[in-house]
Amino acid sequence: MARPITVREFCEGPLRAFLAQPSELRALGGVIELAIEGDQGGVWSVDLGSGTVSQKETPHPQCIIRARALDFLALAQGRMSVGDGLLTERLAVTGDLARLTRLFEAVASLGGGVGR
């Protein structure tokens, strides 16, 4: 059985590759900050306009998502929606919820998320 992907592996691999592809998210623009607790978590900056992801804080993100590593990976892999994460309090979001939802809906449209 394959070893589960970590937050770092997801951000530096599948998410980075996904964002590098031209998509409607580029036109949406803005920065989403991922504040992830736990194994290889940390603070990640997802810049939709430039299609980049890096491990750093952002001065003025349009949205901040806070989650534990396992919950974030469930979202990233399409096993949990943003709405379900908020209802079950597994995710906390500050700022532009619509921008965050569009990102993870696009990721999930790849066929069950990325990094599975």
Secondary structure, DSSP 8 states (H G I E B T S, - for coil): ------HHHHIIIIIHHHHHS--HHHHH--EEEEEEESTT-EEEEEETTTTEEESS--SS-SEEEEEEHHHHHHHHTTSS-HHHHHHTTSEEEEE-HHHHHHHHHHHHTTTT-S--
